[in-house]
Amino acid sequence: MKNTLLCSFVFASLCLGCSQSEPDPKSGEASTKAIKVIDPELQKWVGQYKGILPCAACTSFCEGCEGMTVDLDVKENQTFKLVRTSNSGHNKPEVYEGRFVFTDNGKLKIQLNGISERNTVLWQQGSVEVLDTKTGLPYKDYSDFELMKEA
């Protein structure tokens, strides 16, 4: 009787011990990774924008103004890269990288930190508009200050 009871106990212990195997480290790794949730208001900004703006001294395209090509890359970690290239060929391209902040509750305007002029941008469906640095408002010839979102 004691042998039967002892054998049953040993058998039950072995069965329980085998059923409590360690989880696969690869499957545990996948479940512990943080799921990245991006604010939908931020997500609409993410992308590359390109266009030709009037040169820095002009508030619209004027005679003799070849403008500057602008390439703005907005990233989901609230950083940006801005490249301004003079179309006259007289100046080297200006490259800026940094962080941006939202300047309104609706998250329609951002300010590009580290840039002194033409640093406020307004989001529009499929494009962004560079705002007047002094007033924070659109330029009179606002269509001259539009950057189109690349597909």
N, C-alpha and C positions, 0 to 999 in steps of 0.2 A: 504494500500500500504506500509506504514511504517512497519507494523507488518510482512508482507511477506518478505520485504527486511531484516528486523532484524532477522527473523527466518532463512533465507537463509545464512546470515552472521554467525550466531551461528552454524548452521549445518556444514558449510564449515570449520570453526575454529576447531570444534570437529574432523572432518575427517582428517584434516592436523595434528592435535595434536596426534592422534592415529597412524598415519602412520610414525611418526618420533620417533619410539621406540628406546631404547638404545640397542647397540649391546651386544650379549652374551659375558660376560667377558672371558669365556673359549676359544671361537673361536678367540677373539682378542689376547689372550695370545699366541696362537700357531703361529699367523702371525707375532708377534713382536719378537719371538725368533730368535736370530742370526743363520743363516745357517753356519755351520762350513765347510769351504773350506780348504782342506789339499793339500799342494803343492804335485804334483805327484812325484817329485823327492824325497821328504821326505817320501811319502807313501810307496815307494818301500823298504825303510829301516825298516819300522815298523814290528816288530815280534820278535820271540825268536830264538836265535841261540845257538847251542850246539856243543861241540867237546872236544877232548882231545889234549892238546898242550904239547910240551916238557916242562920240569920244567924250572923255571926262569933262572937258570944258563946255560941252554943248548940252542944252536941254531938249534938243530935237536934232534931227539930221539937218545940217546946214550946208551951204555951198562949200565944197572943198573938204567936207568931213567924210572920211572913209569909214569912220566908226571903229568899233572893236568887237571882235568875236568873243563871246562869253560862253564858257562851259561850266555849269554848276552841277555837282554831283552831291545829292543829299542822301545820307545813309541812315539806317534805322537806329543806330546808336547815338543819334543826335549830333553827328559830326558832318562836316562838309569838305569838299575840295572845290575851289573856284579858280579857274584859269581865265585871265583876260589877256587877249592878244590884239595889239594895235594892228589894224589893217593897212596902215600907212607904211609899216615896216621900220619905222624910226626907233621904236622901243622894243626891248625884250619882253617876252610874255611875263605877266605877273601871276604868281602862283600862291594861293592862300589855302591853308588847311587849318581847321579848328572846329569849335563847337558852335552850335546855334541854340538860341532860346526862343520860345514862343513869347510874343509880346501882347497877346490878347487871349481872353478866355475861350474863344471859339477856335483857337489854334489855326487861324487863317493867315497870321503874320509871323514871320520869323526874323530875328536879327542875327546876322553873321558876326560872331565875335572876332575881334582882331582886324576888322576892316573899317577904315574911317569914313569912306564915302560910298554911296550906293550899297549900303549894307542891310537895308530892310526890304524884305520880299513878301509879296502878297500872293497867296495861293488862289488859283482859278482852275476850273475844270480843264485839265489837259495842258495847263501852262502856269507860269508864275510871272508876276509883274514886279519889276524893280521900282521902289518908291523913292521919292525925293527925300534925301537925307535930312534936309533942314526942316521940312514941314511934316514929313511922315505920310504925305498924301501922294496920290498918283501925279505924274507929270502931265502937263497940258496935252502933249502929244503922247499919251499913255501907250498907244500901240507901238511906238518906237522902243519901248522899254519892256517888251514881252519876250520871255524865253519859253520855247515850246518843249514839252516833255517828249523825250525820245521813247519810241515803242520798244 
